[in-house]
Amino acid sequence: MKKDIDFSPVTGVKLAIAKNQTDKGAEWAVYLINMNLIELSTVMVTSRGYGLLNGEKRQTSTLRHMIQEVGAQAIAKIEPIDPSVFALTNEFWVSYYILDQIFDKKFIFTPGSFDPEHLSVIPELRLEGILHS
């Protein structure tokens, strides 16, 4: 039963959406940053976008990603993201194991999060973007 599972608080795991400048222009991607001194295993990330766009209710497809392991103090690129969905609420549900303990956390980027005045350099990536911890 769900009530029997101990969901400990998530610490040391961050989610970032950052842009990388290439010869083709800016390419945005979602990254999982593990600041812990131990690896994360069986990492599952579910992403979706929802909200109003030009007065119409919109919803993106739900994407699911499985990463077998994210090393200690390591970074994993989850998925590319199209800037056209920045006007929506973007939700990422991250679940993972440390040893035999399960952890999970929902990271939510609201519309307006990607306005230029909110962007900053993310030290772990050395890229400009938004960091959520």
PEBEL-V550683 format. One record per backbone hydrogen bond with DSSP energy under -0.5 kcal/mol. CO is the residue of the C=O (numbers start at 1). NH is the residue of the N-H. If there is no record, write none. Layout:
BEGIN
co:CO nh:NH
co:CO nh:NH
END
This chain:
BEGIN
co:1 nh:4
co:2 nh:5
co:5 nh:7
co:6 nh:8
co:12 nh:35
co:12 nh:36
co:14 nh:33
co:15 nh:132
co:16 nh:18
co:16 nh:31
co:17 nh:130
co:18 nh:29
co:19 nh:128
co:20 nh:22
co:20 nh:27
co:22 nh:25
co:25 nh:22
co:27 nh:20
co:28 nh:81
co:29 nh:18
co:30 nh:78
co:30 nh:79
co:31 nh:16
co:31 nh:33
co:32 nh:34
co:32 nh:76
co:33 nh:14
co:33 nh:35
co:36 nh:73
co:40 nh:70
co:41 nh:97
co:43 nh:67
co:44 nh:95
co:45 nh:65
co:46 nh:93
co:47 nh:63
co:48 nh:91
co:49 nh:60
co:50 nh:89
co:51 nh:58
co:53 nh:56
co:56 nh:53
co:58 nh:51
co:61 nh:63
co:63 nh:47
co:65 nh:45
co:67 nh:43
co:68 nh:42
co:69 nh:71
co:70 nh:40
co:71 nh:74
co:74 nh:34
co:76 nh:32
co:76 nh:78
co:79 nh:30
co:82 nh:85
co:83 nh:86
co:84 nh:87
co:85 nh:88
co:86 nh:112
co:88 nh:90
co:89 nh:50
co:89 nh:91
co:90 nh:109
co:91 nh:48
co:92 nh:94
co:92 nh:107
co:93 nh:46
co:94 nh:105
co:95 nh:44
co:96 nh:103
co:97 nh:41
co:98 nh:101
co:101 nh:98
co:102 nh:8
co:103 nh:96
co:105 nh:94
co:105 nh:107
co:106 nh:108
co:107 nh:92
co:108 nh:110
co:109 nh:90
co:110 nh:113
co:112 nh:115
co:115 nh:118
co:115 nh:119
co:116 nh:119
co:120 nh:129
co:121 nh:123
co:122 nh:125
co:122 nh:126
co:122 nh:127
co:127 nh:122
co:128 nh:19
co:129 nh:120
co:130 nh:17
co:132 nh:15
END
